[in-house]
Amino acid sequence: MSDSTGPVPTPLPEELFGHMRDMDPRSFEFRQDFDVLNQMAKEEGHTALTLEQIFPPVEVTPPSNYKSELIVPNGAEIPRAQFNGIIHSLTGRGDILADEHRLVTDSNQEIRVVDLRPQMTRGVRGAAPVESQRQEALDRSFYQDLRFMLSNAGQRPRRSVSGVGATVGYSRAGNNLERAYWMPVSVVKPVGGVLTIARLGDAKDKPSERDLYQTMFGLKLQI
């Protein structure tokens, strides 16, 4: 009895699409190459090209009290309009495309984090801690606060910024002056209903916190 299933389709060779990793997936050039390569795949019996082939996920060491972290390059598309009247320092136009961090806690709760700090204006980026130990301590506090939110069904953060039109939380490294600012956001992709947090900016001390408030929120911080 002959095998009528035919050959198993194989992926396109990576050398055909590797150059696309340096392109913006929203650009005309990217969409054009993507369509051409998928037409080639169809004609030559290959499997369809996917975004995850072009931008493969990367597994990294997770933060303390998390059991896994997967970074999906260009994995999150965030509507910019939800920041209107709240965040004044985002660069660029249109919806925001950014890497997505998919985290699972040690109690099997899922959360996604999108780091928008690289897409903030220079003034916001310059407020962050310079010393690596201080930044690492702030990062640990940030992830601990996310676990706190998950344990409370994704409700309000433990500490929130007053005077803005949305729930913007902040984390602090113990009793130190460092602060990390973040907020829950809606996403165009991926779908699935998992809580997504955008990290907005960090401050290393009171003067930088005052500057960040002015630049990011348009608020005058009383210190």
N, C-alpha and C positions, 0 to 999 in steps of 0.2 A: 504494500500500500504506500503510495507516494505522499510526501509531506506537502500539503497545499498552503501552508501558512506563509511561505515565502521568507525572504531574509528579514532579520530583525533590524529595524532602523537604528542607525548610529548617530550620535551628535555631530554637528559641524566641527571641523578641526578648529582648535583654538586660535591658530594663526590668522584665521579669517575675521575674527571679531575681537581679538585682544586689544587692538588700537582704540576700541570704543570705550574702554575703561577710563580714558582720559577725557571723555566727552560728557556734557550735560545731557542726561536722558530726556530732558524736555526740549532740546534744541532740534531745529529742522534737520541738521546734518545727522544727528543720531537717529531720528525717526526714519530718515531716508535709508541709511545703511541697514537699519533693523528690518525694514520692509524688503529691501533687496536680498538680504541674506536669508530671510524666511522664504522668499520665493525660490531662491536657489535650493534651500533645504527640501522644499516640496518637490521640485523637479528632479532632484538627485536621490530622493528616498531617505533623507536624513530626518531626524526628529526636529520639531520646531525649536527655534532659538528662544530662550527665555532671559528675562532680566537677571535672574539668579545665576545663570551661566556667565553672563558678562561681569556681574558684580557678586562674586561668590561670598556667602556668609563666612565669618571668621569666629571661631570659638576662642575665648580668652579666659584668663583666670578671673573668677567672679569676686565681688567684694565679700567681706566677712558676713556670715549668716545668709548668704545666697549660695545656691548649689550649682548654678550655671549662668553663663552670660554669652550671648551670641550677638555679634555685630553684623548687621545687614547693611552694606553700603547703599546709600540712596534708597533706603527701605521705607522712609516716612515722607509723606507729602502732607503738609500742614497748611490749612487755609490762613492766609495772612490777616484776613479781615477780623478775626477774633482778637487780635492784638490792638486794634484801633482804639485810641483813647486810653490805652493801658501802657503799652511799651512804645517809646518814642525813638528807639535807637537801633532798630533792625535795618540792616542794609538791604539793597536790592528791591525788586518789584515782583509782584505776582505771588502765587503760593510758594511756600518754602519747601525745598527738597533737602533732606538731611539724612545722615546715617541713623539707623534705629538700633538701640541696644535692647535686646530681649532678655529679660532676667527672670529667673525662677528662684524664689526664696527657699530656705531649708524646710519650710512648711508647705511647699508645692504651690505657692501663690505666684501668679504671673504679673509682671508689670513691664512697661516699656518706657525707655528714657531716650529723649532726643536732645542732644547738646546743641543749643543755639548760641553758645558763647562765641564761636568763631564768626557768626554772622551778625554780631553786634558791632557798633561803632568803636573806634579806637579808644575813646574815653572810657567806655565800659570795660573793655578788655584790659586796660591799664590799671584798673582798680584791684585786680586779683592779687592774692599773695604771691610773693616772689620765691620764698624759701619752699623747697619741695616738702619738707616735713610738715609745715603749716598747711600747705595745700592738701596733703594726704589726710591730715586730721579732719579738715573740712569735708573732704570727700566721704570719709567714714560717717560723719554726722549726717550728711545728705542722704546716704543710703539707709541709715538707721531710721531717719524720719519717713522715708518712703515705706519702710516696713510698718511703721506706726500707722500710716494712712491705710495701708492694706488691711491691718488688723481692725480698723474702724470702717470697713466697707467703702473705702475711698472717699470718705467725707472730708471735712475741712482739715487742713494741716495743723500740726501742733502749735506752730507760731505763724501768724499771718501779717502781711503788710497792710496797714490801715490807709485809707485815702485813695484806693484804686478801685476800679469798677469790676474786679473779678477776684477770685480767690488766689492770691499770690502768697506763697509760703516762703519762709526762710529757715535755714538751718544754721546752727552755730556750733563751733568746735569747743564743747565744754563751756567754760566761762570766759573763753578768749574772745577777742574782738572780731575775728574772721566771720563772715557771713556768706551763705550761698542762697541765691534767690531762684525760685522755680514756680511753676504753675501747671495744673492739669490742662490739657489741650485736647481739642477734637482733631481728627485726622481724616484726610481723604482716603489714604491707604496707609497701612493695611487695614482691612476690616476685621471685626472679631470682638469688639467690645471690651478689650483689655485696657485697663487704665494706662494712659500715656502722660508722662510728665516731661515738660520742656525745662531744661536748665537754662536760666537766662543770664546770670552773671554772678560774680563773686566780689567781695570787698575784703581788704586786708586789715583795715583799721577804721576809726571813726571819720577822719578826713576823707578817705576814699569812699566810705559808705555815703557820706553827705554828697559827694560828687556823683556817685552812682544813682542816688535818688533823683538828683536834678536831671541827669542825662537820660536815665532809663524811664523814669516815671513822670518826670516833669513836676516833681514835688520838692519842697524845701524841708529838709530834715532838721528838726530842732535838736541840737546836741549841746 
